[in-house]
Amino acid sequence: MTSEHTLQIFRPAHLLSQPLNDYLSGDKGNDLSLFLSIFPTDWRVYIMGGLLRNLMIEEFRGFRVRSDDVDLVVNGADSKEELVASVRRYCIRQNDFGGAKCQIRPDGIVFDVWRIEDHVTMSATPRPHTVEQLLRHNLLDVDAILLDLQTDYLYDYGCQAAIQRRQISLMGKEGISNDFAAAQAAHIVLTAVKTGFELSSDALQLVREICESANAKRDVIRMVNKKMPDASMQNSEFLRVLLKEELWPIMTP
């Protein structure tokens, strides 16, 4: 399990300003601006994970990875209820961290928003919670990247290095939670399928351990195929090889 990471801080102009500006041009940027405007001014909001990872892959590897949503982490909300109340107008459904999936327009991008305190195992860390703590509590190094929307600083705690070596590794024990075991296994599989990167031995072992439970395995299949329904055959084949099984049931969401 990877334990040595170095926090790097960049102005986004050095890495992602142009790709991010291109992505947020037009309606997407308008949606984000409107969504951010509903939060109190003393709340700090970060873009984290998938979108930034995918833009960095495109920038450094030259191929596009589809971004299904934009993950936003909020620092400053006193409770889950306060956060959910603030976004109620645009809320589609609750997410795993007690926050909400939101959408400004029916065909607009989805914002997945939650409090920094409710991120995986963050409640056990001392306060005040920091950006470095938050990044360290990601499951995968390739997701450990964050943009502070107040300062425009980009924080990288392993994402760029993972992309350069084309390998997905676990960040450490802080990012693993038994409460979300099947979802975390599904996330590892989906990230590998989307990026084409290999899995490190620790990430592979975690997926296999979680899928030793028949119920968890069914949940992993369902989640993977729900996220990528057009690739259910590819997903099933990947999982079959991953788990060294001769047969893997092909399921549809």
Legacy VTK file of the C-alpha trace (Angstrom):
# vtk DataFile Version 3.0
C-alpha trace
ASCII
DATASET POLYDATA
POINTS 253 float
0.000 0.000 0.000
1.452 3.349 -1.009
2.190 5.556 1.975
4.740 8.075 0.709
3.185 11.023 -1.108
4.257 14.614 -1.444
1.793 17.474 -1.468
2.408 19.804 -4.399
0.679 23.160 -4.788
0.299 24.862 -8.165
-1.375 27.827 -9.685
-3.824 26.119 -12.081
-2.299 28.057 -14.995
0.709 25.760 -14.732
-1.296 22.606 -15.285
-5.030 22.736 -15.870
-6.214 26.295 -16.479
-6.851 25.870 -20.210
-8.462 22.389 -20.061
-10.607 23.496 -17.110
-11.626 26.724 -18.834
-12.541 24.740 -21.952
-14.621 22.274 -19.921
-16.417 25.037 -18.022
-17.107 27.174 -21.060
-20.729 27.977 -21.858
-23.554 26.329 -19.941
-21.323 24.209 -17.679
-19.536 27.268 -16.357
-22.839 29.094 -15.899
-24.224 26.117 -13.971
-21.198 26.046 -11.675
-21.341 29.793 -11.022
-25.047 29.635 -10.196
-24.576 26.608 -7.959
-21.716 28.206 -6.030
-23.741 31.387 -5.544
-26.243 29.589 -3.278
-23.596 28.861 -0.620
-22.838 31.294 2.227
-19.785 33.435 1.506
-17.860 32.002 4.477
-18.049 28.446 3.101
-15.004 27.231 1.201
-15.675 24.994 -1.805
-13.241 22.641 -3.525
-13.445 20.707 -6.792
-11.876 17.313 -6.099
-11.103 14.079 -7.852
-12.612 12.770 -11.062
-13.015 15.857 -13.245
-9.528 17.179 -12.445
-8.029 13.702 -12.854
-9.635 13.291 -16.253
-8.516 16.724 -17.464
-4.982 15.964 -16.325
-5.032 12.634 -18.184
-6.113 14.468 -21.319
-3.391 17.078 -20.815
-0.556 14.626 -20.162
-1.694 11.481 -21.973
-3.619 12.964 -24.869
-6.843 10.970 -24.584
-10.205 12.014 -23.225
-11.910 10.363 -20.257
-15.584 11.220 -19.838
-16.523 13.090 -16.667
-19.969 12.121 -15.395
-20.177 14.706 -12.613
-18.253 17.335 -10.670
-17.307 16.488 -7.073
-17.530 19.465 -4.710
-16.372 19.344 -1.091
-17.558 22.080 1.287
-15.711 23.363 4.335
-17.833 25.507 6.655
-21.270 23.865 6.842
-22.154 23.079 10.461
-24.149 19.954 9.639
-25.254 17.668 6.827
-28.740 19.096 7.222
-27.481 22.638 6.696
-25.665 21.636 3.521
-28.616 19.701 2.104
-30.984 22.571 2.951
-28.781 25.004 1.041
-28.951 22.923 -2.173
-32.511 21.639 -1.801
-33.745 23.564 -4.833
-31.431 21.615 -7.147
-31.172 18.309 -5.279
-31.775 15.112 -7.274
-30.974 12.612 -4.511
-28.758 12.078 -1.501
-25.209 10.783 -1.950
-23.171 8.309 0.114
-21.612 10.996 2.309
-24.873 12.532 3.454
-24.629 15.336 0.910
-26.503 15.617 -2.355
-26.353 15.117 -6.094
-27.618 18.286 -7.723
-28.428 19.548 -11.197
-29.235 23.072 -12.327
-30.823 22.059 -15.634
-32.391 18.718 -16.661
-29.580 18.118 -19.178
-26.855 19.912 -17.194
-23.857 18.507 -15.378
-24.396 16.839 -12.011
-22.727 18.294 -8.924
-21.947 15.764 -6.207
-21.499 17.831 -3.037
-20.652 16.877 0.568
-18.971 18.311 3.665
-15.265 17.841 4.336
-16.176 16.305 7.732
-18.208 13.571 6.044
-15.541 12.370 3.623
-14.340 8.795 4.206
-13.073 8.415 7.812
-12.436 12.175 8.103
-14.543 12.344 11.266
-11.721 10.562 13.108
-9.116 13.180 12.199
-8.376 16.241 14.337
-9.916 19.609 13.464
-9.612 22.006 11.801
-9.615 19.755 8.740
-7.039 20.630 6.112
-6.735 20.130 2.375
-3.852 17.729 2.941
-5.961 15.615 5.311
-8.781 15.525 2.768
-6.504 14.406 -0.061
-4.880 11.779 2.144
-8.321 10.301 2.833
-8.982 9.562 -0.826
-9.095 5.905 -1.754
-6.861 6.190 -4.833
-3.772 8.257 -5.556
-5.046 9.076 -9.034
-7.999 10.886 -7.392
-5.876 12.846 -4.908
-6.143 16.228 -6.587
-8.112 19.311 -5.550
-8.798 22.857 -6.736
-9.565 25.534 -4.139
-12.176 27.699 -5.857
-11.472 30.612 -3.525
-7.724 30.858 -4.135
-7.451 29.072 -7.513
-4.653 26.917 -6.112
-4.332 23.343 -7.299
-3.280 20.705 -4.731
-1.833 17.399 -5.975
-1.099 14.550 -3.553
-0.251 11.799 -6.028
-2.528 12.206 -9.049
0.116 13.465 -11.462
2.600 10.745 -10.466
-0.067 8.037 -10.924
-0.874 9.332 -14.405
2.788 9.417 -15.358
3.326 5.791 -14.360
-0.128 4.709 -15.644
-0.866 2.820 -12.438
-3.643 3.144 -9.853
-2.638 2.608 -6.213
-4.322 2.935 -2.836
-3.500 6.084 -0.892
-3.427 4.370 2.496
-5.632 2.998 5.244
-7.287 6.398 5.835
-9.181 6.132 2.560
-10.604 2.646 3.097
-14.001 2.232 4.734
-15.952 -0.945 5.457
-19.139 1.117 5.290
-18.601 1.712 1.554
-16.726 -1.498 0.669
-18.682 -2.461 -2.461
-18.809 1.137 -3.691
-15.057 1.456 -3.230
-14.374 -1.781 -5.124
-16.671 -0.594 -7.917
-14.859 2.743 -7.997
-11.487 1.019 -8.373
-12.797 -1.104 -11.242
-14.482 1.829 -12.992
-11.367 3.983 -12.712
-9.251 1.217 -14.232
-11.724 0.641 -17.081
-12.076 4.354 -17.858
-8.374 5.203 -17.749
-6.871 1.980 -19.052
-4.324 2.148 -16.208
-3.151 -1.000 -14.452
-4.019 -1.677 -10.841
-1.286 -1.949 -8.252
-1.150 -5.127 -6.185
-2.741 -3.398 -3.168
-5.687 -2.037 -5.164
-6.206 -5.398 -6.855
-6.075 -7.230 -3.536
-8.675 -4.919 -1.996
-11.130 -5.572 -4.844
-10.626 -9.319 -4.526
-11.087 -9.266 -0.751
-14.305 -7.262 -1.005
-15.674 -9.547 -3.714
-15.154 -12.644 -1.570
-18.608 -11.774 -0.234
-21.277 -12.865 -2.717
-23.519 -9.944 -1.754
-20.712 -7.438 -2.144
-19.791 -8.949 -5.504
-23.362 -8.529 -6.756
-23.334 -4.922 -5.567
-20.036 -4.266 -7.342
-21.399 -5.652 -10.627
-24.571 -3.608 -10.295
-22.714 -0.376 -9.526
-20.187 -0.824 -12.317
-22.811 -1.572 -14.932
-25.050 1.256 -13.713
-22.193 3.726 -14.188
-21.160 2.295 -17.576
-24.220 0.514 -19.015
-22.916 0.727 -22.585
-19.857 -1.295 -21.619
-21.426 -4.063 -19.520
-19.746 -6.803 -21.592
-16.349 -5.114 -21.237
-16.923 -4.543 -17.529
-17.834 -8.182 -16.935
-14.811 -9.441 -18.841
-12.527 -7.102 -16.920
-13.940 -8.238 -13.585
-13.735 -11.902 -14.563
-10.036 -11.549 -15.358
-9.473 -9.351 -12.313
-10.918 -11.921 -9.937
-9.403 -14.882 -11.819
-12.835 -16.418 -12.305
-13.832 -18.546 -15.257
-17.365 -17.230 -15.229
-18.685 -13.800 -14.310
-22.396 -13.122 -14.776
-23.071 -10.355 -17.253
-25.642 -8.100 -15.677
-27.508 -5.055 -16.816
-28.433 -2.188 -14.482
LINES 1 254
253 0 1 2 3 4 5 6 7 8 9 10 11 12 13 14 15 16 17 18 19 20 21 22 23 24 25 26 27 28 29 30 31 32 33 34 35 36 37 38 39 40 41 42 43 44 45 46 47 48 49 50 51 52 53 54 55 56 57 58 59 60 61 62 63 64 65 66 67 68 69 70 71 72 73 74 75 76 77 78 79 80 81 82 83 84 85 86 87 88 89 90 91 92 93 94 95 96 97 98 99 100 101 102 103 104 105 106 107 108 109 110 111 112 113 114 115 116 117 118 119 120 121 122 123 124 125 126 127 128 129 130 131 132 133 134 135 136 137 138 139 140 141 142 143 144 145 146 147 148 149 150 151 152 153 154 155 156 157 158 159 160 161 162 163 164 165 166 167 168 169 170 171 172 173 174 175 176 177 178 179 180 181 182 183 184 185 186 187 188 189 190 191 192 193 194 195 196 197 198 199 200 201 202 203 204 205 206 207 208 209 210 211 212 213 214 215 216 217 218 219 220 221 222 223 224 225 226 227 228 229 230 231 232 233 234 235 236 237 238 239 240 241 242 243 244 245 246 247 248 249 250 251 252
